[in-house]
């Protein structure tokens, strides 16, 4: 990680200052499997506290085994009783069906390119590019992911670079040109700047 930090500090004086303020890089990774994507769907557009309660209830309803088979044994009504919306219930069931029949094979993901992972994950209803980027970063441990659609990244760039408005994807990509091949590390530091 030292190489990434040195590269970013040299490439961007704003990141250098941010890295010095935040300190050590301490990203936390998740298992790159089915349960992590279920968690991602549950947590979409909810506060962490509320999402944690709903996720806990769903896991308990599934017998603490969040597998495609366990999800598909639950009725949609039982999933709704755990606190999931009708839409998220449909998304998680679609994920379970696609995983069970092999359309989404978690064992293949580590060997695929970032673009191939995004294409495979986004075939599931409710999983968009943002969720795929988070999976690449926090489950597959990819070092060079730039989530240009993430509101936190946009807010942090506006704040750290003294911009009047939130940057769009093209502006973020231009600003990040020197961050490659460590955009994930830069993104982690930008998120920390909002803490």
Secondary structure by P-SEA (a helix, b strand, c coil): caaaaaaaaaacaaaaaaaaaaccbbbbbccccaaaaaaaaaaccccaaaaaaaaaaaaaaacccccaaaaaaccaaaaaaacccaaaaaaaaaaaaaaaaccccccccccccaaaaaaaaaccccccaaaaaaaacccccccbbbccccaaaaaaaaaaacccccccaaaaaaaaccccccaaaaaaaaaaaac
